[in-house]
Amino acid sequence: MWKIVPFAFILYFFNYLDRVNVGFAALQMNRELDISPTQFGTIASMFFASYLLCQIPANFALQRLGARRWISFIVIVWGAVTALTFFAQTATHVAIARLLLGVFEAGFFPGMIFYLACWFPARERAKVTSFFMMAIAFSSVVAGPMSGWIVEHVHMAGYGGWRWLFAIEGVPTILLGGLAFFILVDAPADAKWLNKDQRAWLVAELQRERSAQGADEQPTLKMVLGNSTIWKLALSYMLIQAASQASNYWLPGQVKGFAASLTDTQTGLIMALPYVCAMISMPLWGAHSDRTGERKWHAALPMLLAGVGFFVIASVPSMSLRMAGMALFGVGILSFYGPYWAIPPAMLSPAGLALSIAFINSCSSLGGFLANQALGHVSQAYGSYGVFMVEAALCVAAFCVLVTMSIPRQTPKVGPSAQTANA
């Protein structure tokens, strides 16, 4: 836990930071490079296009090269792409950088989910994944103030703050990628920081789980696309991510409308509330899922809770209830991650697991793209009724998890000794 998860958390923090910093850079970049709103929309979409298309190829590479080499390589390269955006002179340069960023970031999240599944038994995965994915909440709290301060105040050697934003957030990523090559270990059998008995116990425990799920086969794309369970998981994930992306579009405007006197700074502080609450709830909810061995309700209930929270934010006039809705929304929209990502390794054969995770995760980009396109049209035609698209997506996502899937309960078991099991 302490050897793997904190470093994975730091990598994911910079992964998310390097992904969203273009929005803060745009405060100055668009004016300096004469980028129109339409051009910036194209620039933003470049990332999602390549991110969507490169998920499965990236995980073929992961299985061929091993997690240590592949993850180290892509972290170094996406950090370099981010840092080199410092030198962009035209909108085309920025668009190419975002396209390349999507290519190399595509393999990170599904690769890390697969990597964690190679190290932790099923009964530990919801808690571990929740700690890993707390990086989203942490970066959402930290990234805004930090990136805004850099853009506004860091002006050195005659270059604007937006350029230094890419350099300051890209160079540490390159260094972390180099560290990953030495810190990450491909499999428990190779871990020198475990003693012989600990390695033998962990390898046997993981092998027992794999044997129970079926014999290893050579993974193929046909194996992934022909599995109905994967399509059900992908549909539910696409819907929850569609709701999450759509809420990102709506939420700042909803918060700004809480009171006429709210400043932009106050709006930003209120926007941090959901993520602060999520940082508390994510590890607790994931640990509870592991302790009980239950996955289905632990994944679905947060989706429904997020829907309740968003409805309160959008529909209830009371300021105190709206703040409570913000807290509920943050808890729900992020706490499902740990239990949800513990489901694929429990339901799918080890053969092709990395490709399956990549396919499921690629649907998040598709969901976000489709949701924002649809929300824009609905909002233009029907005004605030677009909010109910978010509600519908969250409810259907929960329905997909609860009704369409039979998820085995994972009963906690005790290892040969408390010391060895804890190690």
C-alpha positions in Angstrom: 0.0 0.0 0.0 2.6 2.5 1.1 5.1 1.4 -1.6 2.7 1.7 -4.6 -0.3 3.9 -3.9 1.3 7.2 -2.9 3.5 7.3 -6.0 0.6 6.3 -8.2 -1.4 9.2 -6.6 1.3 11.7 -7.4 1.5 10.5 -11.0 -2.3 10.8 -11.4 -2.3 14.3 -9.9 0.1 15.5 -12.6 -1.8 13.5 -15.2 -4.9 15.5 -14.4 -3.1 18.7 -13.9 -1.4 18.6 -17.3 -4.7 17.7 -18.9 -6.7 20.7 -17.6 -4.1 23.4 -17.5 -4.9 24.6 -21.0 -8.1 26.1 -19.7 -6.2 28.3 -17.3 -3.5 29.1 -20.0 -6.4 30.3 -22.3 -6.9 33.3 -20.0 -3.8 34.8 -21.7 -2.9 32.4 -24.5 -6.0 33.0 -26.6 -5.4 36.7 -26.7 -1.6 36.5 -27.4 -1.9 33.9 -30.1 -5.2 35.4 -31.5 -7.1 32.1 -30.9 -10.9 32.5 -31.5 -13.5 30.7 -29.4 -14.1 28.3 -32.3 -10.4 27.5 -32.6 -10.1 27.0 -28.9 -13.0 24.5 -29.0 -11.2 22.6 -31.7 -8.0 22.7 -29.6 -9.8 21.3 -26.6 -11.4 18.5 -28.6 -8.0 17.4 -30.0 -7.1 15.9 -26.7 -10.3 13.8 -26.4 -10.1 12.6 -29.9 -6.7 11.0 -29.5 -7.4 10.0 -25.9 -10.4 8.0 -27.1 -8.6 6.3 -30.1 -5.4 5.4 -28.3 -6.7 3.6 -25.2 -6.7 0.1 -26.5 -3.4 0.4 -28.6 -1.7 1.8 -25.4 -2.7 -1.2 -23.4 -1.4 -3.6 -26.1 1.9 -1.8 -25.6 1.5 -2.1 -21.8 1.2 -5.9 -22.0 4.1 -6.2 -24.4 6.6 -3.9 -22.6 5.5 -4.3 -19.0 4.0 -1.6 -16.7 7.4 -0.2 -15.5 8.8 0.6 -18.9 5.5 1.7 -20.5 4.2 3.9 -17.7 7.6 5.5 -17.3 7.8 6.2 -21.0 4.4 7.8 -21.4 4.8 9.9 -18.3 8.1 11.3 -19.6 6.7 12.0 -23.1 3.5 13.7 -22.0 5.5 15.8 -19.5 7.8 16.8 -22.4 4.8 17.6 -24.6 3.3 19.8 -21.9 6.7 21.6 -21.2 7.3 22.2 -25.0 3.9 23.9 -25.3 5.9 26.8 -23.8 7.2 27.5 -27.3 3.9 27.5 -29.2 3.5 30.3 -31.6 0.1 29.6 -33.3 -3.2 27.9 -32.6 -2.0 25.0 -34.8 1.0 24.4 -32.5 -1.2 24.2 -29.4 -3.7 21.9 -31.2 -0.8 19.5 -32.2 0.4 19.6 -28.6 -3.0 18.7 -27.2 -3.4 15.9 -29.8 -0.1 14.4 -28.7 -1.0 14.8 -25.1 -4.1 12.7 -25.6 -2.0 10.0 -27.4 0.4 9.6 -24.5 -2.0 10.2 -21.6 -4.4 7.6 -23.0 -2.5 4.7 -21.6 -2.0 6.0 -18.1 -5.3 5.6 -16.3 -6.3 2.1 -17.7 -2.7 1.1 -17.3 -2.6 2.0 -13.6 -5.9 0.3 -12.9 -4.5 -2.9 -14.5 -1.3 -2.4 -12.6 -3.1 -2.2 -9.3 -5.1 -5.3 -10.1 -1.7 -7.1 -10.6 -0.6 -6.2 -7.1 -3.7 -6.2 -4.8 -6.1 -9.1 -4.1 -9.8 -8.4 -5.0 -10.8 -7.7 -1.5 -8.4 -4.7 -1.3 -9.1 -3.1 -4.7 -11.9 -0.7 -3.9 -9.9 1.0 -1.1 -6.7 1.1 -3.1 -8.5 2.5 -6.2 -10.2 5.1 -4.1 -6.9 6.3 -2.6 -5.4 6.4 -6.1 -8.4 8.4 -7.6 -8.4 10.9 -4.7 -5.9 12.6 -7.0 -8.9 13.9 -9.0 -10.4 15.6 -6.0 -7.1 16.9 -4.7 -6.1 18.3 -8.1 -9.5 19.9 -8.5 -9.0 21.7 -5.2 -5.3 22.7 -5.8 -5.1 23.1 -9.6 -7.3 26.1 -10.0 -5.7 28.5 -7.4 -2.2 27.3 -8.3 -2.6 27.5 -12.1 -4.4 30.9 -11.8 -1.6 32.3 -9.7 1.1 31.1 -12.1 -0.7 32.6 -15.1 -1.2 35.9 -13.3 2.1 36.4 -11.5 4.9 34.4 -13.1 6.3 36.6 -15.9 10.0 35.9 -16.5 12.4 36.6 -19.3 9.7 38.5 -21.2 7.4 35.4 -21.5 3.8 35.4 -20.4 2.5 33.5 -17.4 0.6 31.0 -19.7 3.9 29.8 -21.2 5.5 29.3 -17.7 2.4 27.4 -16.6 3.1 24.7 -19.2 6.8 24.6 -18.3 6.3 24.6 -14.5 3.8 21.8 -14.6 5.5 19.8 -17.4 9.1 19.6 -16.2 8.2 17.9 -12.8 6.2 15.3 -14.8 9.3 14.4 -16.8 11.3 13.9 -13.6 8.5 11.7 -12.1 8.5 9.6 -15.3 12.2 8.9 -14.8 11.6 8.0 -11.2 8.8 5.6 -12.2 11.3 3.5 -14.1 13.1 2.8 -10.8 10.2 2.8 -8.4 7.6 0.7 -10.2 8.0 -3.1 -10.1 6.1 -5.1 -12.7 5.0 -7.9 -10.5 5.1 -9.1 -6.8 7.5 -11.9 -7.7 10.1 -9.2 -8.6 9.6 -7.0 -5.4 12.9 -7.0 -3.5 11.3 -5.0 -0.7 9.2 -8.1 0.2 10.8 -11.1 1.9 10.6 -14.6 0.4 7.5 -15.6 2.4 5.7 -12.4 1.6 6.3 -12.7 -2.1 5.3 -16.4 -2.1 2.0 -15.6 -0.2 1.0 -12.7 -2.5 1.9 -14.5 -5.7 -0.1 -17.5 -4.6 -3.1 -15.4 -3.5 -3.2 -13.5 -6.8 -2.8 -16.7 -8.8 -5.6 -18.4 -6.9 -7.9 -15.6 -7.9 -6.8 -15.8 -11.6 -7.3 -19.5 -11.7 -10.8 -19.2 -10.3 -11.6 -16.8 -13.2 -10.4 -19.0 -16.0 -7.2 -20.0 -17.8 -5.0 -17.4 -19.3 -5.4 -16.9 -23.1 -3.7 -14.7 -25.6 -5.7 -11.4 -25.4 -7.4 -10.2 -28.6 -9.7 -7.3 -29.5 -12.4 -9.8 -30.5 -12.3 -11.3 -27.0 -13.0 -7.8 -25.6 -15.7 -6.7 -28.0 -17.5 -10.1 -27.9 -18.0 -10.0 -24.1 -21.4 -8.7 -23.0 -20.2 -7.9 -19.5 -17.7 -5.4 -20.9 -20.4 -3.7 -22.9 -22.6 -3.3 -19.8 -19.7 -1.9 -17.7 -18.8 0.4 -20.6 -22.4 1.7 -20.9 -22.7 2.5 -17.2 -19.3 4.2 -17.2 -20.1 6.2 -20.3 -23.3 7.5 -18.7 -21.7 8.4 -15.3 -18.9 10.2 -17.1 -21.4 11.9 -19.4 -23.2 13.2 -16.3 -19.9 14.2 -14.7 -18.7 16.1 -17.8 -22.1 17.8 -18.2 -22.2 18.8 -14.6 -18.8 20.5 -15.1 -20.4 22.5 -17.8 -23.4 23.5 -15.7 -22.1 23.7 -12.2 -20.1 27.0 -12.3 -23.1 28.8 -13.7 -25.4 27.2 -11.1 -23.1 28.2 -8.3 -22.7 31.8 -9.6 -26.5 32.1 -9.5 -26.7 31.2 -5.8 -26.5 34.9 -4.9 -26.2 38.0 -6.9 -23.4 39.2 -4.6 -21.1 36.2 -5.2 -17.7 37.2 -6.7 -15.7 35.0 -9.1 -13.3 34.2 -6.2 -16.1 33.2 -3.9 -17.6 31.1 -6.7 -14.3 29.3 -7.0 -14.1 28.6 -3.3 -17.6 27.1 -3.3 -16.7 25.0 -6.2 -14.0 23.4 -4.1 -16.5 22.2 -1.5 -17.6 19.0 -3.4 -14.1 17.9 -3.9 -13.1 18.5 -0.3 -16.0 16.3 0.8 -15.1 13.7 -1.8 -11.5 13.5 -0.4 -13.1 12.4 2.9 -15.7 10.0 1.5 -13.7 8.2 -1.2 -11.4 6.2 1.0 -14.1 5.5 3.6 -16.6 4.2 1.0 -14.0 2.2 -0.8 -12.8 0.6 2.5 -16.4 -0.2 3.4 -16.9 -1.9 0.1 -13.8 -4.0 0.7 -14.8 -4.8 4.3 -18.2 -6.1 3.2 -17.1 -7.6 -0.1 -20.1 -5.9 -1.8 -19.6 -4.0 -5.1 -22.9 -3.4 -6.9 -24.7 -1.2 -4.4 -21.4 0.6 -3.4 -21.0 1.6 -7.1 -24.7 2.4 -7.8 -25.7 4.4 -4.6 -23.1 7.2 -5.1 -24.5 7.7 -8.7 -28.0 8.1 -7.3 -26.7 10.4 -4.5 -24.9 12.6 -7.1 -28.3 12.9 -8.9 -30.0 14.0 -5.7 -27.3 16.5 -5.0 -27.4 18.0 -8.5 -31.2 18.3 -8.4 -31.0 20.2 -5.1 -28.3 22.5 -6.5 -30.4 23.3 -9.6 -33.9 23.4 -8.1 -34.0 24.3 -4.4 -33.9 28.1 -3.6 -32.4 27.7 -0.1 -28.7 28.6 0.0 -28.0 26.2 2.9 -29.7 23.3 1.1 -27.8 24.2 -2.1 -24.6 24.0 -0.2 -25.7 20.6 1.2 -26.5 19.6 -2.4 -22.9 20.5 -3.4 -21.5 18.3 -0.7 -23.8 15.4 -1.7 -22.9 15.8 -5.4 -19.2 15.8 -4.7 -19.5 12.7 -2.5 -21.5 10.8 -5.1 -19.8 11.8 -8.3 -16.4 10.6 -7.1 -17.0 7.9 -4.4 -18.3 5.4 -6.9 -14.9 5.0 -8.5 -13.3 2.7 -6.0 -16.0 0.0 -5.9 -16.7 0.4 -9.7 -13.1 -0.2 -10.7 -13.0 -3.2 -8.4 -15.7 -4.8 -10.6 -13.9 -5.5 -13.9 -11.1 -7.6 -12.3 -13.7 -9.6 -10.4 -16.0 -10.3 -13.4 -13.6 -10.6 -16.4 -11.0 -13.2 -17.2 -7.4 -12.1 -16.6 -6.7 -12.6 -20.3 -7.5 -9.3 -21.9 -8.1 -7.5 -18.7 -5.9 -4.5 -19.6 -7.6 -4.2 -23.0 -11.0 -4.5 -21.4 -10.2 -1.7 -18.9 -8.9 0.5 -21.8 -12.2 -0.1 -23.7 -14.3 0.8 -20.7 -12.3 3.9 -20.0 -12.4 5.0 -23.6 -16.2 5.3 -23.3 -15.7 8.2 -20.8 -14.4 10.4 -23.6 -17.3 9.4 -25.8 -19.8 10.0 -23.0 -18.3 13.5 -22.3 -18.3 14.4 -25.9 -21.9 13.3 -26.6 -23.2 14.8 -23.3 -21.8 18.2 -24.0 -23.0 18.2 -27.6 -26.5 17.2 -26.5 -26.6 19.5 -23.6 -25.7 22.5 -25.7 -28.6 21.8 -28.1 -31.1 21.1 -25.3 -30.1 24.1 -23.4 -30.5 26.4 -26.4 -33.9 24.9 -27.2 -35.3 24.4 -23.7 -33.2 26.4 -21.3 -32.7 25.0 -17.8 -34.4 21.7 -18.7 -30.9 20.6 -19.8 -30.3 19.9 -16.1 -32.5 16.9 -16.2 -30.2 15.3 -18.8 -27.7 15.0 -16.0 -30.3 13.4 -13.7 -31.3 10.9 -16.4 -27.8 9.9 -17.1 -27.0 9.3 -13.4 -30.1 7.2 -12.9 -29.6 5.1 -16.0 -26.0 4.5 -15.0 -27.1 3.3 -11.6 -29.8 1.1 -13.3 -27.1 -0.5 -15.5 -25.0 -1.5 -12.5 -27.9 -2.7 -10.4 -30.1 -4.5 -12.9 -28.0 -5.7 -15.8 -25.0 -7.2 -13.9 -24.6 -10.1 -11.5 -21.5 -9.1 -9.5 -20.0 -11.7 -7.1 -19.5 -10.8 -3.5 -15.9 -10.8 -2.6 -15.6 -12.2 0.9 -12.5 -11.0 2.9 -10.2 -13.9 3.8 -7.3 -14.0 6.2 -3.8 -14.9 5.0 -1.5 -17.4 6.6 -0.4 -14.9 9.2 -1.4 -11.4 10.0 2.2 -10.1 9.5 2.5 -11.7 6.1 -1.0 -10.7 5.0 -0.5 -7.1 6.0 2.8 -7.0 4.2 
